[in-house]
Amino acid sequence: MNFVVLCDFDGTITRIDTAEFVLSKFAQGNWRFFSDQFEKGEITLEDCLKKQFALVKASKKEILNELDNIVTFRPNFEKLAKYCKQNLIPLTVVSAGLDFVIKYFLKLNNWQNLVETYTAKTKWTAKSAKLDFPKPFDKASANFKHDLVKQCRNQGKKVVYIGDGSGDYAAAKDADYLFVIKGSRLEELCENHGVHHRSMTDFLEVVTVIMQNSVT
């Protein structure tokens, strides 16, 4: 099977957006202003997140303690991850969220050996969080998620992309097979712009399609 699965984390694997929760809880300043700028195309996804998390005043421990109480997961991600592992299909979590949050919850669920991660690296200073995103291979890419889709396709891979938000849209448009979370902003964007997609609520839907060889 010559394809790869790229999956967003916040609002896709998790039922809540952990990055948005952290910003709502710990950011000191108007972080939504940067979200609005991104939606309008005035700044990149990377610049949006860098500016937002620079406003966060909290420790890793404080953030994880708060998230521990509220994070739940969309059904059957583990089945997708195990199926991909057993069938030698690369599965990568592609996220603009906080890397230590993602790694914490992957480890908590014993998923850390089933997936790769492609995220910004979070560096903590005395004043704020600093995000260092992967360097693009193609400077024409809209963002690092889009860039990874293009890399995979340039290698002759078929890309299955799973996401839910505006930050996924550029990547989603160029994917070969697209799954979007039902009721999400990404679903709205795809419907408004005529981007072919499958709406989903459960990762078993993705597994089923792959098993039926619909995405080979």
N, C-alpha and C positions, 0 to 999 in steps of 0.2 A: 504494500500500500504506500504509494509515493505521495503522502501528504502529511501535513503537520496541523496540530490543533493549537490555536492561540486563544487564550481565555482571560478576559478582564477579571479583576478580583472584587472591587467594591460595587455592591449592588448586583453582582452577577453570581460569583461564588457565595458571597455573603448576601443576606437579605437586606442589610442596611449598608449605606456608604460610610465606611469607617473613617475615611479622610474627612468627609463633610461633618461627621460627628465630632471629630477632634477639633476641627476649626470652630464649630459652634460652641464647643465647651471651653476651649483654651485660647483661641485667637484673641488678641487685644487690638481691635481695629476692625474696619469694615472689609472683611475678606470677600464678601459677596460682590463688591465693586469689581474685583478682578475676574470673578466668574462672568459678570455682565460684559466686561471687555472681551473675554475669550469668546463668548457667544456671538458677539458682534464682529468677530474676526480682527479685533484691534491688537491682540497679543496672542502669542503661541500658547499651546497647552503647557509647555515647560515653563514659560515665563509666568503664567497664571499660578501654577503650583508653587514656584519659587517665592513669589511675592506673598502668597497666602500663608505658607508655612513659616515665613520669616516673622509672622505675627504671633506664632504659637509660643506661649510661655508655660512650659510644663516639662517634666522629666519623662523618660521612657516608662518608668514604673507607674507614674500617675496615669499616663495614657492607657497602658495595658490594664491596669486595675479597673478603669472605667469601662473599657471595651469588654472585659471579661463578663460583665453582667448583662450585656445587651446583644452581643453578636450571635446570630444564628445563621444556618447555612441552607442554601437551596438544595432540595432533595437530589440525591444520587450523584453528586460530584465524585464521590469515591468510586462509584461504578465506572464512570467515564475514565477516571485516572487509572484504575486497574486494567480496564480494557485496553487503553492506549499502551500501558506498560507491557502487557502480555503480548500485544501485537506489534511491538516495536514502532509505535507511532509517537513521535515527539509531541509532548504536551507541555506548553509553556504558559505560565501565568504572567500576563503582560499588564502592568499596572503603574499608574501615576501616583499611587498612594505611598504610604510610609513602608519602607522595606522591612523594618523590624516588626511591624504589626503583621504583615503578610507572613513572614517566616515564623512568627510566634504561633499563629493560628494553623499554619500548615503542620508544624511540629505537634501542636496540641492534638491534632486529628490523625497523626501518623501518616501524613501525606507528603512529607518533605522528600522522600525518596522516590515518589511517583511522578514528580513534576520538576521542571526547571523554572526559574524566575527571571524576568527581564524587567527591571525596575530602576528607579533612581536610587542612589546610595544616600542615606541620611547621615549628615554630620552635625553633631551638636556643639554649639558654642555656648558661652556663658549667657548669651542673650536670646538665642533663637535656634531654630532648626534650619539647616542649609541642605538643599537637595542638589545632587549632582547626577544629571541624566545621562544615559548612554549616548555616545557620540554618533551622529548619523553617518551611514555609509553613502547615502545619497542626499546631498544638500537641498535637493528639490523636494524632499519629503516634508509633509506638513508637520509631523511630529515623530517621536521615536517609535510609537506603535505602528504608524503608517510605514515607517522606514523598515521595521522588521517584516511586515507583510511583503514589502517589495524585495527585501533580501531573499526571503524564502521562495518567492515566485521566480526570482532570477536564478535560483538554484534548481529550478525545474520542479518545485514542490507545488502541490495543490494545497491551498490554505483554507482551513476551516476556522472561522473567527466567531467568537461568542462575546457579546458585550451588551451594555445597557445605556451608556451615556454619550454626551456630546463629544467627549474626548476620544471616543471609539469611532466616530463617524468617518474620518479620513481613512482609517485602516479598514473599516467595514466595507467601504465602497470598492476597494481593490481586492477584497477577499474573493476566493472562488465560491465558497459556500458560507453563508452568513446566518447565524442564529442570534436573535435579539430577545431580550427579556420582555415578555408581554407587559404592556402598559408603561414601558420605559420611554425616556426621551429619545433614545436611539431608534426605537420603533417608530416614533412620531416623525423623526427626521427622514428615515428610510421611506415611510409612506408618503411624506410630502414631496420627496424628490424622486420617487419611482425606483428606489434601489431594491432589487429582489432580495427577499429574506424569508426566514422561517421564524415565527414568534414562538417562544417557549416559556415554560414555567418550571421545568424539571429536566435535569441533565440526562435522564433516561431517554428523553426524546432525541438527544444527540447520539447517544449510544445506538439506539434503534436504527437511525438513519445510516450510521456508519456500518452496522452489521448487515444491513440490507444492500450494502455496496452502492448506495446512492451517491457516495462522495468518494469514489475511487477514481 
